[in-house]
């Protein structure tokens, strides 16, 4: 699915609570920069994936945000 579809499906309030929106805005900024500076267009797609577990992935923090 496209990034816009993902945001609409997940709900903007939920994403804002997890600071996902600011990261997505940074990603969009990078895509715009690549378009202006290099003349390339980047298409962002989102697909479901299993959350990684381990001490470096912050699994505990994600669980706390979900509850």
Secondary structure, 3 states (H helix, E strand, C coil): CEHHHHHHHHCHHHHHHCCHHHHHHHHHHHHHHHHHHHCCCCCCECCCCCCCCCCCCCHHHHHHHHC
